[in-house]
Amino acid sequence: MAPLPDGFSYAEWNATYNGLSFGIAAMGSATIFFWLQLPNVTKSYRTALTITGIVTLIATYHYIRIFNSWSEAFTVASKDGGDYEVKLTGAPFNDGYRYVDWLLTVPLLLIELILVMKLPQAETVSLSWKLGLASALMVALGYPGEIQEDLSVRWFWWCLSMIPFCYVVFTLAVGLAEATCKQPSPAAASLASAARYLTVFSWLTYPFVYMVKSVGLAGPAATMYEQVGYSIADVMAKAVFGVLIWALAAEKSAVEESGKLLPN
């Protein structure tokens, strides 16, 4: 929980306010959609889709907490009908909610992808443990640097967190390539590939947002870019990724159901 810098303009405060609002709306809507779609996929894919909804539900809760903390940290008022003035209230802005969210949801994101790909059981269990633990370690190593103002310390923790990060990204981009090719239809293979690469792309945004305060930006502008950047990355990594998981589950369900209906 690092102290907020003073001197926010209304535009900077409002951009962050809207970014957090967007996170709440996107995650909440996605949760409802995923759970409404549960009856439309076969039983073997319902666990993956349920986890997808749990991920966005957890994210919705934490975005509400971050949004409320942001709102309580400021007073915004217009004096005599003029421009809005933004002042700190002295209440702390708790961005730690974001890391609690990631610690819970990032391993689940990877597990839901593995489940929907329907790999052999031994491989499913092994990959779930490896990727789940690596992603949790990545988040845990990133937090100490996030709350540091000392740039050398911040870079140190960034480098440490990139070790498990690179392992996970390599596994998604290369390690699951063969399993993607074995999907039951070209459409399913295309969706599985899209889900893998969306995860890689969205994850690559996090290290760059993390470095915002390490490359010359400081004060309110750095805080705004960090909060808005994380919000956009989260929506891609959870809500949009979840839509691909649902589409993959629906496609594979349709293929399997059509196979059962074929005459012997």
C-alpha positions in Angstrom: 0.0 0.0 0.0 2.2 2.9 -1.3 1.1 6.5 -0.5 -0.6 8.3 -3.4 1.2 11.3 -4.9 -0.5 14.7 -4.5 -1.4 16.9 -7.5 -3.8 14.8 -9.5 -5.6 16.7 -12.2 -9.3 15.9 -12.8 -8.5 14.2 -16.1 -6.0 11.9 -14.4 -8.3 11.0 -11.5 -11.2 10.5 -13.9 -9.3 8.3 -16.3 -8.4 6.0 -13.4 -12.0 6.1 -12.1 -13.4 5.1 -15.5 -10.7 2.4 -15.9 -11.7 0.8 -12.6 -15.4 1.1 -13.5 -14.8 -0.6 -16.8 -13.1 -3.5 -14.9 -16.1 -3.9 -12.7 -18.6 -3.8 -15.6 -16.6 -6.2 -17.8 -15.9 -8.8 -15.1 -19.4 -8.7 -13.7 -21.0 -9.1 -17.1 -18.7 -11.9 -18.0 -19.4 -13.8 -14.8 -23.2 -13.8 -15.6 -22.6 -14.8 -19.2 -20.3 -17.7 -18.4 -22.6 -19.2 -15.8 -25.7 -18.8 -18.0 -23.8 -20.8 -20.6 -23.1 -23.8 -18.4 -26.2 -25.8 -19.6 -25.1 -25.3 -23.2 -21.8 -27.3 -22.9 -21.4 -31.0 -22.2 -20.6 -32.2 -18.7 -16.9 -32.7 -19.3 -16.4 -29.0 -20.0 -18.6 -27.5 -17.2 -15.8 -27.5 -14.7 -13.6 -25.3 -16.9 -16.5 -22.9 -17.6 -17.4 -22.8 -13.9 -13.8 -21.9 -13.0 -13.9 -19.2 -15.7 -16.9 -17.7 -14.0 -15.2 -17.9 -10.6 -12.2 -16.1 -12.0 -14.3 -13.2 -13.2 -16.4 -13.2 -10.0 -13.2 -12.9 -7.8 -12.0 -10.1 -10.1 -15.3 -8.3 -9.9 -15.2 -8.3 -6.1 -11.6 -7.0 -6.0 -12.3 -4.4 -8.6 -15.1 -3.1 -6.5 -12.8 -2.9 -3.5 -10.1 -1.1 -5.5 -12.7 1.3 -6.9 -14.1 2.1 -3.5 -10.6 2.6 -2.1 -9.8 5.0 -5.0 -13.0 6.9 -4.5 -12.4 7.2 -0.7 -8.8 8.5 -1.2 -10.0 11.7 -2.9 -12.5 14.5 -2.8 -13.6 15.9 -6.1 -15.5 19.2 -6.1 -16.2 22.1 -8.4 -15.8 25.5 -6.8 -18.3 28.1 -8.0 -19.1 26.1 -11.1 -15.5 26.1 -12.3 -13.1 23.3 -13.0 -13.1 20.2 -10.8 -10.5 20.2 -8.1 -9.0 16.9 -6.9 -7.6 16.6 -3.3 -6.3 13.7 -1.3 -8.5 12.9 1.8 -5.7 11.2 3.6 -7.4 7.8 3.4 -5.0 5.2 2.0 -5.4 3.7 -1.5 -5.1 0.0 -1.1 -3.9 -1.5 -4.4 -2.9 -4.7 -2.6 -6.4 -6.0 -3.6 -5.1 -6.3 -7.1 -2.3 -8.7 -6.0 -4.7 -10.8 -3.9 -6.9 -11.1 -7.0 -4.0 -12.2 -9.2 -2.7 -14.7 -6.6 -6.2 -16.4 -6.7 -7.1 -16.0 -10.3 -3.9 -16.4 -12.3 -3.4 -20.0 -11.4 -7.1 -20.7 -12.1 -6.8 -19.1 -15.6 -4.2 -21.6 -16.6 -6.0 -24.5 -15.0 -9.2 -23.7 -16.9 -7.3 -23.7 -20.2 -5.7 -27.0 -19.4 -9.1 -28.5 -18.5 -10.9 -27.3 -21.6 -8.1 -28.8 -23.8 -9.0 -32.2 -22.4 -5.5 -33.6 -22.1 -4.7 -37.0 -20.7 -5.3 -37.0 -16.9 -1.7 -37.4 -15.9 -0.6 -34.5 -18.1 -3.6 -32.4 -16.9 -2.6 -32.9 -13.3 1.1 -32.3 -13.9 0.6 -29.1 -15.9 -2.0 -27.8 -13.5 0.4 -28.1 -10.6 3.4 -26.7 -12.5 1.7 -23.8 -14.1 -0.4 -23.0 -11.1 2.6 -22.9 -8.7 4.8 -21.0 -11.2 2.1 -18.3 -11.8 1.5 -17.9 -8.0 5.2 -17.5 -7.4 5.4 -14.9 -10.2 2.7 -12.8 -8.5 4.2 -13.2 -5.0 7.6 -12.1 -6.3 6.2 -9.1 -8.1 4.4 -7.6 -5.1 7.4 -6.5 -3.0 8.7 -4.5 -5.9 5.3 -2.9 -6.6 5.2 -1.2 -3.2 8.8 0.1 -3.5 9.8 3.6 -4.5 13.5 2.6 -4.8 13.9 1.8 -8.5 16.8 -0.6 -7.9 14.7 -2.7 -5.5 11.8 -2.5 -7.9 13.9 -3.8 -10.8 15.3 -6.6 -8.6 11.9 -8.0 -7.8 10.8 -7.5 -11.4 13.7 -9.7 -12.6 12.9 -12.4 -10.0 9.2 -12.5 -11.0 10.2 -12.8 -14.7 11.8 -16.2 -14.1 8.5 -18.1 -13.4 6.8 -15.7 -15.9 9.0 -16.8 -18.7 8.5 -20.5 -17.8 4.7 -20.1 -18.0 4.8 -18.1 -21.3 7.1 -20.6 -22.9 4.8 -23.5 -21.8 1.8 -21.8 -23.3 3.5 -20.8 -26.5 5.5 -23.9 -27.2 4.7 -26.7 -24.7 1.0 -26.8 -25.5 1.4 -26.6 -29.3 1.2 -30.3 -29.9 -1.9 -30.6 -27.7 -3.5 -27.8 -29.7 -3.0 -29.6 -33.0 -4.9 -32.7 -31.5 -8.1 -30.8 -30.9 -11.2 -32.5 -32.5 -11.9 -30.0 -35.2 -10.0 -27.2 -37.0 -12.3 -24.6 -35.3 -11.4 -26.1 -31.9 -7.7 -26.0 -32.7 -8.0 -22.4 -33.8 -9.8 -21.4 -30.6 -7.3 -23.2 -28.4 -4.4 -21.5 -30.2 -6.2 -18.1 -29.9 -6.7 -18.7 -26.1 -3.0 -19.6 -25.7 -1.7 -16.6 -27.6 -4.2 -14.2 -26.0 -2.9 -15.3 -22.7 0.7 -14.7 -23.8 -0.2 -11.3 -25.3 -2.2 -10.1 -22.3 0.5 -11.3 -19.9 3.2 -9.5 -21.8 1.4 -6.2 -21.0 1.8 -6.7 -17.2 5.7 -6.4 -17.1 5.6 -3.2 -19.1 2.9 -1.6 -16.9 4.9 -2.7 -13.9 7.9 -0.8 -15.3 6.0 2.5 -15.8 7.4 3.9 -12.5 10.9 2.7 -13.5 11.3 4.5 -16.8 11.0 8.2 -15.9 7.3 8.5 -15.2 6.3 9.5 -11.7 3.6 11.1 -9.7 -0.1 11.2 -10.7 0.6 10.4 -14.4 2.5 7.2 -13.5 -0.3 6.1 -11.1 -3.0 6.7 -13.8 -1.1 4.8 -16.5 -0.5 1.9 -14.1 -4.1 1.6 -12.9 -5.6 2.0 -16.4 -3.0 -0.4 -17.9 -3.6 -3.1 -15.4 -7.4 -2.7 -15.8 -7.2 -3.2 -19.6 -4.8 -6.2 -19.2 -7.1 -7.8 -16.7 -10.1 -7.6 -18.9 -8.2 -9.2 -21.8 -6.7 -11.9 -19.6 -9.9 -12.8 -17.8 -13.1 -11.7 -19.5 -12.0 -11.9 -23.2 -9.9 -15.0 -22.4 -13.0 -16.5 -20.8 -15.1 -15.9 -23.9 -12.5 -18.0 -25.8 -12.7 -20.7 -23.2 -16.5 -20.8 -23.6 -16.3 -20.8 -27.4 -13.8 -23.7 -27.3 -16.0 -25.6 -24.8 -19.1 -25.0 -27.0 -17.3 -26.1 -30.2 -15.9 -29.3 -28.6 -19.3 -30.1 -27.1 -21.0 -29.7 -30.5 -18.3 -32.0 -32.1 -18.7 -34.6 -29.5 -22.5 -34.5 -29.6 -22.6 -34.8 -33.4 -20.3 -37.8 -33.1 -22.7 -39.5 -30.7 -25.6 -38.9 -33.1 -23.9 -40.5 -36.1 -25.3 -43.9 -37.0 -23.2 -47.0 -36.1 
